[in-house]
Amino acid sequence: MPNPAPPFDNTYARDLTGFYEPCRPDTVPAPELLFFNRSLANELRLGLDDQDAAALAAMFSGNVLPEGAQPIAQAYAGHQFGQFNPQLGDGRALLIGEVIDRHGLRRDIAFKGSGRTPFSRRGDGKAAVGPMLREVLIGEAMHALGIPTTRALAVVSTGEPVYRERTLPGAVLTRVAASHLRVGTFQFFAEHTTAEQVRQLADYAIARHYPELVGADDRYLGFLRAVAERQAALIAQWLHVGFIHGVMNTDNMAISGETIDFGPCAFMEAYDPRAVFSSIDERGRYAYEAQPHIARWNLARLAETLLPLIADNEGRAIEQATEVLDAFMARHQHYWLAGLRVKLGLHGQVPNGDSVDTALGESWLDLLHAQQVDFTLAWRRLADATAGDEAPLRALFSGQPGLDRWLERWRVRWAAEDAGADSAKERAKAMRRVNPWLIPRNHRVEEALAAASDEGNLAPFEELLKALQRPFDENPALSRYAEPASGEFMAEFRTFCGT
């Protein structure tokens, strides 16, 4: 069957010569399609409906590149756990090309695990089945939760082993992103090239992600402000579903405002603001509650690269950039509070509403922390309480006085809105639209990945993925996926970067 020709339009390769290294993916001995996101392929207008599994495996392993593909390894640097590495780059990834999707948006299509590149250093450039399927589960869960994210288009097993702590089956992931531009991309060119090349990169990023700024006199300051705004909103969304990225290095912060890289990430179960699951985050730098502060820190590194573009006078550039950075936590708080109100079933304003609602939300979280209550189920059962059934909520708490006092405060705040006689039912429905019943429970993710990697059994992965695609629908037939892991499991649970 002839290989189709996706409508590639590769602006990064065409417009940013010198910002990458051309590189071809390795060929693999026995590609087998493990996952294919057909709805996403149609959204991207790839024209693959008539391709069978063998043809898709050949394409998404890199054995047969479609016409128009222009594989390149992108250059970037990054602060990793606070330490600057001046050259990282795509050590096991390749940008294959760009397409315009059905919504008129430009999207990158990239491989991960496709072999060595000029940026691989001592790595083999390969990836294993488990971590690549993990990208599918977490990315698709984030998408279903309404959180901006990169997504998986395909996973292909390669038929060859990769060697880590033990021998694992190899795989290639195909990832789709608004772009793969990172804070670290700007750091690389600020470190190694001239301000004019940083300007070229910034103009490209502005045209691609913030076109309203094109031609503006203060576009570089506006660019910093716009990136900060998207990150402020994104991190608030993470916090509202208990997501912990685990490795918020500057090379893992996307300029587009999408969540990128699902290595040592996890969803929190029992609420703990200091929760850390990443095996490499020994000091809790990227703990749950630290994520907004780390986002601001990363944005400060982006600001440093833009200073020569923001103003000719360095002092003035620093002053203007600092104003943006100093506003970040307030902007994040704005998004966090807006999301909190909806999760609490609050819609109207009351006198001193911001301080009242912030205190109400924080005391709820303090209550969850004190009793180690499951974060996801607590919010979901609060919706039940809104509808008049408090029993499921009370079952989560070992002691009732603290809960009783908080519920009374919540009811007083609710009553202050005077929303009407039938508001309880409508509030509960609205709360269930934002408080998920299902998240990727860590023990279920690990079970599914172990079955796929160790036994070649994809059924647990496929069943879990299907469940995660409707996180707000409470379905008793899927209750096993909503159950928290045991305390013993979570006490020992650690995530790994998968490299």
TAPE-V492147 format. One record per run of one state. SS is the DSSP state (H for helix, E for strand, C for the rest). FROM is the first residue (numbers start at 1). LEN is the number of residues. If there is no record, write none. Layout:
ss=[SS SS]
from=[FROM FROM]
len=[LEN LEN]
//
This chain:
ss=[C H C E C E C H C H C E C E C E C E C E C E C E C E H C E C E C E C E H C H C H C H C E C H C E C E C E C E C E C H C H C H C H C E H C H C H C H C H C H C H C H C E C]
from=[1 11 16 20 23 32 37 38 44 53 62 72 75 78 81 83 86 93 101 106 113 114 115 126 127 128 129 145 149 150 151 164 167 178 182 183 193 195 210 211 214 219 242 243 245 250 253 254 255 259 260 266 268 270 271 278 279 288 311 314 327 328 345 353 372 374 375 387 391 395 401 416 423 433 442 456 459 469 476 483 487 493 495 496]
len=[10 5 4 3 9 5 1 6 9 9 10 3 3 3 2 3 7 8 5 7 1 1 11 1 1 1 16 4 1 1 13 3 11 4 1 10 2 15 1 3 5 23 1 2 5 3 1 1 4 1 6 2 2 1 7 1 9 23 3 13 1 17 8 19 2 1 12 4 4 6 15 7 10 9 14 3 10 7 7 4 6 2 1 4]
//
